[in-house]
Amino acid sequence: MISEKAEEIIKYHEATKHHYDRYARSAGYMDWQNQPNPFRSYVGAPALPLPLLNNDPAAAHRDLYERKNNPPQPVTIETLAGFLELSLGLSAWKAAAGSRWSLRINPSSGNLHPTEAHLILPPLGSNQSGGVYHYNAFGHLLEKRAQVPAGLWQRMMSHFGAGGFLIGISSIFWRESWKYGERAFRYCNHDAGHALACISFSANLFGWKVTCLNSLSDKAIDAIQGFDKVRFRKLEEEHADFLCLVHPPVSFHIPRDLPDQIISEFADLIFVGEPDPLSKTGVNWEIIYQTARQTRKPATAEIKVKLENRKLPADEPARLSAAQIIRNRRSATDFDRKGSITRSQFLNMLDKTRPRIDCAPFDAELIEASTHLLLFVHNVAGIAAGLYFFCRRDNDLDEIKRLSRPDFLWEPVETDFSLYLLERGNYRQQAMMVSCHQDIAGSSAFSLGMIAKFKDIVTAAPYRYRHLFWETGMIGQVLYLEAEACGVRGTGIGCFFDDAVHEIMGFSDNQYQSLYHFTVGKPLEDPRLTTYPPYHHLSKR
């Protein structure tokens, strides 16, 4: 028997599908005068400016994932600032035709950035007590919203048994729904997943590990971050996504919860600062907020995620360091149809998306691998053009085969590697068609749809609807960075015709659903754009 919550969530998912003859509901035009500010500030909260990195961590491409070459750094104002700069900070400014806009390390649908970050930090030097802070990416500064007593901090760290700090991600749905309407709830959760991967990769460069506190309820996270005390403007509320412990790697188990007493002590803190208005007026897409209520996470037992004990593939040495790969990440807007990647680059990209023990970003232990890749291969040297399927968890393979078209080949591409050729042929046109007729899906080296195990997961635990989108965002971030490491570029695609993708696979129900698309290829740069350094506006600070 399906619960009312699960039923409502599935209704939302069906209602927000794009179809060839009908797109999901949105405003249908760009109300530029009412565009939400992509940067939030808590007015009245004391500001702590953060230093910018003088030198990036001396980590190589492979060190994004592995930890053996990244010795743990102490948590200081400098290392914390570097961690935020390389995870949620700005990466550049672009300008053209009198307009200027910023780009960030963490990507966002439409560059609208619904994602905010709040940190619970220990004392940072003799002049700074521990506290709850909001990260202001525009100013690269922390806004102190509450002071955390030393005793509370010590009890919390004693519970975890390790040093470190907490970071939480939240979403402002209005920033995305301004452009994308009802489908924006999906995109906000994509962005949260990208942010989680960015946090995990950046933490790794400082010798830290990220662990999701996957037992906590959203209500508890609200209390810890003071959201229940903030006077948000209507439709500009921050909705808690997840809270993570950032800590040195340890050999013992880190609890994924917090005792009720500690949560109560956070609830009693005095929070200061008023979030500044983001736009003049908002448009209430009620189906988004109804779905947000249905997907609120209750307190649960710890989610124990099984990770593979599998070595990373042997890469060709990348010309860029890990930090350069992070900083250079961009979303391509056009591709050279003749651009290609090698067979080994392609296979290694896919392999990096598999969760591994002691390997960022998936060892944050958010969710069991539940998403697989339907691939449209256009121009990969040594791989025949055609339709392929990459299974990220082998336990799902038999079920996927049973639900798919009976005429698929399912030919293994490599021994002991879960990539299968389904059908040979030129899929450029079909890839473009199902991705809302966007040329970037067909002019790249390859594109893909992320196919998630859906009905059983949402029915068993409705809150995990968001987790599925977070997982796809994490996969997308791996593909972004791997593309940069290979000298090409990626682009996330949120607009696609959902059921048209399912028809390609032969799916007749919602056991599996396509949740996110992605494309990788040789980019064509726009010569009209001028690029400026990310923090040139702070040069006088």
PALUMVO-299841 format. One record per residue (C-alpha): residue in three letters; x, y, z. Coordinates in steps of 0.5 Angstrom, whole numbers, padded with zeros to 4 digits, always signed. Each point is the difference from the previous one (the first is absolute). Example, Ala and Ser with C-alpha at 12.3 -4.5 7.8 and 13.67 -1.06 7.14 Angstrom:
% residues 2
ala+0025-0009+0016ser+0002+0007-0002
% end
This chain:
% residues 541
met+0000+0000+0000ile+0003+0007-0002ser+0000+0005+0005glu-0003+0007-0001lys+0006+0003+0000ala+0003-0004-0005glu-0006+0001-0005glu+0001+0007+0001ile+0007+0000-0002ile-0001-0005-0006lys-0006+0005-0002tyr+0005+0006+0000his+0005-0004-0004glu-0005-0002-0005ala-0003+0007-0001thr+0007+0003-0001lys+0002-0004-0005his+0002+0003-0007his-0004-0003-0006tyr+0001+0001-0008asp-0007+0004+0000arg+0001+0003+0007tyr+0005+0003+0005ala-0001+0000+0007arg-0003+0006+0003ser+0004+0007+0000ala-0001+0007+0000gly+0002+0000-0008tyr+0004+0006+0000met+0006+0003+0004asp-0003+0006+0005trp+0007+0003+0000gln-0002+0005+0005asn-0002-0005+0005gln+0006-0005-0001pro+0002-0002+0007asn+0007+0002+0003pro+0005-0006-0001phe+0003+0002+0007arg-0002+0001+0007ser+0002+0004+0006tyr-0002-0001+0007val-0001+0008+0001gly+0002+0001+0007ala+0004-0006+0001pro+0008+0002+0002ala+0004-0002-0006leu+0007-0003+0000pro+0004+0001-0007leu+0003-0006-0002pro+0007+0000-0003leu+0001-0003-0007leu+0005-0005-0002asn+0007+0002-0002asn+0002-0007-0002asp-0005-0005-0002pro+0001-0007+0003ala+0005-0004-0003ala-0004-0006-0002ala+0000-0004-0007his-0007-0002-0004arg+0000-0007+0004asp+0000+0004+0007leu-0007+0002-0001tyr-0002-0007+0001glu+0005-0003+0004arg+0003+0002+0007lys+0007-0003+0001asn+0003+0006-0003asn-0004+0005+0004pro+0003+0001+0007pro-0006+0003+0005gln+0001+0007+0001pro-0002+0004+0006val-0007+0004+0000thr+0003+0007+0000ile-0003+0006-0003glu+0004-0001-0006thr-0001-0007-0001leu-0008+0001+0001ala+0000+0006-0005gly+0004-0004-0005phe-0005-0006+0001leu-0006+0005-0002glu+0004+0003-0006leu+0001-0007-0003ser-0007-0002+0001leu-0005+0005+0000gly+0004+0007-0002leu+0000+0003-0006ser+0004-0002-0006ala-0001+0006-0005trp-0004+0006-0002lys-0002+0000-0007ala-0002+0006-0004ala-0004+0001-0007ala-0004+0006-0003gly+0000+0004+0006ser-0002-0006+0005arg+0004-0003+0005trp-0001-0006+0004ser+0004-0005+0005leu+0002-0007-0001arg+0001-0005+0006ile+0004-0006+0002asn-0007-0004+0001pro-0004+0000-0006ser-0007+0002-0001ser-0006+0000-0004gly-0001+0006-0004asn+0006+0003+0004leu-0006+0002+0005his+0003-0003+0006pro-0005-0002+0005thr+0005-0003+0005glu+0002+0003+0006ala+0005-0003+0005his+0001+0001+0008leu+0005-0003+0004ile+0001-0001+0008leu+0007+0001+0001pro+0005+0000+0006pro+0004+0006+0003leu+0004+0003-0006gly+0006+0003+0004ser+0000+0004+0006asn-0005+0005-0003gln-0005-0004-0002ser-0005-0005+0004gly-0003-0006-0003gly-0007+0002-0003val-0005-0002-0006tyr+0002+0004-0006his-0003+0002-0007tyr+0005+0000-0006asn-0001+0006-0004ala+0003-0002-0007phe+0000+0006-0003gly+0004+0004+0006his+0004-0007+0001leu-0002+0001+0008leu-0003-0003+0005glu-0006+0003+0004lys-0001-0002+0007arg-0007-0001+0002ala+0001-0004+0007gln+0005-0001+0005val+0001-0007+0002pro+0003-0001+0007ala+0006-0004+0001gly-0003-0005+0004leu-0006-0002-0005trp+0006+0000-0005gln+0004-0005+0004arg-0006-0004+0001met-0001-0001-0007met+0007-0001-0002ser+0000-0006+0005his-0006-0003-0003phe+0003+0000-0006gly+0007-0002+0002ala+0004+0004-0005gly+0001+0007-0001gly-0002+0004-0006phe-0007+0004-0001leu-0007+0000-0003ile-0002+0003-0006gly-0007+0000-0003ile-0003+0001-0007ser-0007+0003-0001ser-0004+0002-0006ile-0004+0006-0002phe-0006-0002-0005trp-0002+0007-0002arg+0007+0001-0003glu-0001-0006-0005ser-0008+0000-0001trp+0001+0008-0002lys+0003-0003-0007tyr-0002-0008+0000gly-0007+0000+0004glu-0003-0006+0003arg+0006-0004-0003ala+0005+0004+0005phe+0000-0005+0006arg+0003-0005-0004tyr+0006+0005-0002cys+0001+0003+0007asn+0001-0007+0002his+0005-0002-0006asp+0004+0006+0003ala+0000-0002+0007gly+0003-0006-0003his+0005+0003-0004ala+0002+0004+0006leu+0001-0006+0005ala+0005-0003-0005cys+0003+0007-0001ile+0001+0000+0008ser+0003-0007+0000phe+0005+0001-0005ser+0002+0007+0003ala+0000-0003+0007asn+0005-0006-0003leu+0005+0005-0002phe+0001+0002+0007gly+0000-0007+0003trp-0007+0000+0002lys-0006-0005-0001val-0007+0002-0001thr-0005-0004+0004cys-0008+0001-0001leu-0004+0000+0007asn-0005-0004-0004ser-0004-0002+0007leu-0002+0007+0001ser-0007+0003-0001asp-0001+0006-0004lys-0003+0003+0006ala+0006-0001+0004ile+0005+0003-0006asp-0005+0006+0000ala+0001+0001+0008ile+0008-0001-0001gln+0000+0006-0005gly-0005+0004+0003phe-0005+0000-0006asp-0006-0001+0005lys+0002+0007+0003val+0001+0004-0007arg-0005+0005-0002phe+0001-0002-0008arg-0004+0004-0005lys-0006-0005-0003leu+0003-0004-0005glu+0007+0002+0002glu+0001-0006+0005glu+0006-0004+0000his-0002-0008+0000ala+0005-0004+0004asp+0003-0005-0005phe+0005-0004+0005leu+0005+0001+0005cys+0007-0003+0000leu+0006-0001+0004val+0007+0002-0003his+0005-0003+0004pro+0007-0004-0001pro+0000-0007-0002val-0001-0005+0006ser+0000-0007+0000phe-0006-0001+0005his-0007+0002-0002ile-0003+0007+0000pro-0007+0000+0003arg-0005+0003-0005asp-0004+0003+0005leu+0000+0005+0006pro-0003-0001+0007asp-0007+0003+0001gln+0003+0004+0006ile+0005+0004-0005ile-0005+0001-0005ser-0004+0004+0006glu+0006+0004+0002phe+0001+0002-0008ala-0008+0002+0000asp+0001+0004+0006leu+0006+0005-0003ile-0002+0007-0002phe+0001+0001-0007val+0001+0007-0003gly+0000+0003-0007glu-0006+0001-0005pro+0000-0003-0007asp+0000+0005-0005pro-0005+0000-0005leu+0001-0004-0007ser-0005+0003-0004lys-0006+0005+0000thr-0005-0005+0000gly+0000-0008-0001val-0005-0004-0004asn-0003-0006+0004trp+0001-0007-0004glu-0004-0003+0006ile+0001-0007-0003ile+0008+0001+0002tyr-0002+0002+0007gln-0005-0006+0001thr+0006-0005-0003ala+0005+0003+0005arg-0005-0001+0006gln-0001-0008-0002thr+0008-0001-0001arg+0001+0003+0007lys+0005-0005+0003pro-0002-0003+0007ala+0005-0003+0005thr+0003-0007-0003ala+0005-0005+0002glu+0006+0001-0003ile+0000-0001-0007lys+0006-0005-0002val+0003+0000-0007lys+0003-0005-0003leu+0007+0002-0004glu+0004-0004-0004asn+0007-0002+0001arg+0002+0002-0007lys+0007+0003-0002leu-0001+0007-0004pro+0002-0001-0007ala+0007+0002-0003asp-0001+0006-0003glu+0005+0004-0005pro+0003+0006+0004ala-0004+0006+0000arg+0003+0006-0002leu-0004+0004+0005ser+0001-0001+0008ala-0006-0002+0004ala-0002+0008+0002gln+0001+0002-0007ile-0005-0005-0003ile-0005+0002+0006arg+0001+0008-0002asn+0000-0001-0008arg-0007-0004+0000arg-0005+0003-0004ser-0006-0002-0004ala+0001+0000-0007thr-0005+0003-0005asp+0002-0003-0006phe+0004-0005-0003asp+0004-0002-0006arg-0003-0006-0003lys+0007-0003-0002gly+0002+0000+0007ser+0002-0006+0003ile+0003-0004+0006thr+0004-0006+0001arg-0003-0007+0002ser+0004+0000+0006gln-0002+0007+0002phe-0008-0002-0001leu+0001-0006+0004asn+0004+0003+0006met-0006+0006+0000leu-0005-0005+0001asp+0004-0004+0005lys+0001+0006+0004thr-0008+0000+0001arg+0000-0006+0004pro+0000+0000+0008arg+0007-0002+0003ile+0002-0001+0007asp+0005+0006+0003cys-0002+0004-0007ala-0003+0006-0001pro-0005+0002-0001phe-0005-0006+0001asp+0003-0002+0006ala-0004+0006+0004glu-0005-0006+0000leu-0006+0004-0002ile-0004-0006-0004glu+0001-0007-0003ala+0002+0000-0007ser-0007+0001-0003thr+0002+0003-0007his+0002-0002-0006leu+0003+0003-0007leu-0004-0001-0007leu+0006+0002-0005phe-0001+0003-0007val+0007-0001-0002his+0002+0005-0006asn+0007+0001-0001val+0004-0005+0005ala+0007-0002-0003gly+0000-0008+0000ile-0008+0000+0002ala-0005-0002-0005ala-0005+0006-0001gly-0007-0002+0003leu-0004-0001+0006tyr+0003-0003+0007phe-0002-0001+0007phe+0005+0000+0006cys-0002-0003+0006arg+0003+0003+0007arg-0003-0005+0004asp+0000-0007-0003asn-0006-0003+0005asp-0005+0004-0005leu+0003-0002-0006asp-0005-0006-0001glu-0006+0004+0002ile+0002+0005-0005lys+0001-0005-0006arg-0007-0003+0002leu-0003+0007+0000ser+0003+0002-0007arg-0001-0001-0007pro+0001-0008-0002asp+0004+0002-0006phe+0006+0003+0003leu+0007-0003-0001trp+0002+0001+0008glu+0007-0002-0003pro+0006+0002+0005val+0005+0005-0002glu+0005-0002+0005thr+0002-0006+0004asp-0003+0001+0007phe-0002+0007-0001ser-0008+0001+0000leu+0000+0004-0007tyr-0005-0003-0005leu-0001+0001-0008leu-0008+0000-0001glu+0000+0002-0007arg+0005+0003-0005gly-0002+0006-0004asn+0000+0007-0001tyr-0004+0003+0006arg+0002+0007-0001gln-0007+0002-0002gln-0003-0004+0005ala+0004+0003+0006met-0002+0007-0002met-0007-0001-0001val-0001-0003+0007ser+0004+0005+0003cys-0005+0006-0002his+0003+0000-0007gln+0007+0003+0003asp+0005-0001-0005ile+0005-0001+0006ala-0002-0007+0001gly+0001-0002-0007ser+0006+0004-0002ser+0005-0002+0006ala+0004-0006+0001phe-0005-0004+0004ser-0007+0002+0004leu-0004-0004+0005gly-0006+0000+0004met+0001-0002+0007ile-0005-0006+0002ala-0002-0001+0007lys-0004-0005+0003phe-0006+0003+0002lys-0007-0003+0002asp+0003-0004+0006ile+0005+0005+0003val-0006+0005+0000thr-0005-0004+0003ala+0004-0003+0005ala+0003+0007+0002pro-0003+0006-0003tyr+0005+0005+0003arg+0005-0004-0005tyr-0003+0003-0006arg+0005+0006+0001his+0006-0005+0002leu-0001-0003-0007phe+0001+0007-0003trp+0006+0001+0004glu+0003-0006-0002thr-0001+0002-0007gly+0003+0007+0001met+0006-0003+0003ile+0001-0005-0006gly+0000+0007-0004gln+0005+0003+0004val+0005-0006-0001leu-0001+0000-0008tyr+0001+0008+0000leu+0007-0001+0004glu+0002-0006-0004ala-0002+0004-0007glu+0004+0006+0002ala+0006-0005+0002cys+0000-0003-0007gly+0000+0007-0003val-0008+0000-0002arg-0006+0002+0003gly-0006-0002+0003thr-0007+0003+0001gly-0006-0002+0004ile-0007+0000-0004gly-0006+0000+0005cys-0005+0001-0006phe-0002-0007-0003phe-0006-0004-0003asp-0001-0004+0006asp-0004-0006-0003ala+0003+0001-0007val+0007-0003+0004his-0004-0005+0003glu-0003-0003-0006ile+0007+0000-0003met+0002-0005+0005gly-0007-0004+0000phe-0002+0002+0007ser-0008+0000+0000asp-0001+0002+0008asn+0004+0004+0005gln+0005-0005+0003tyr+0005+0004-0003gln+0000+0007-0002ser+0005+0005-0004leu+0002+0006+0005tyr+0005+0004-0003his+0004+0000-0007phe+0007+0002-0001thr+0005+0001-0006val+0007+0000-0001gly+0004+0002-0006lys+0005+0005-0003pro-0002+0007+0002leu-0001+0006-0005glu+0002+0006+0003asp-0004+0007-0001pro+0004+0005-0002arg-0005+0006+0003leu+0001-0002+0007thr+0006+0003+0004thr+0002-0003+0007tyr+0002+0003+0006pro+0003-0003+0006pro-0005-0002+0005tyr+0002+0004+0006his+0002+0007-0004his-0005+0003+0004leu+0003-0001+0006ser+0007+0003-0002lys-0001+0006+0005arg-0001-0004+0006
% end
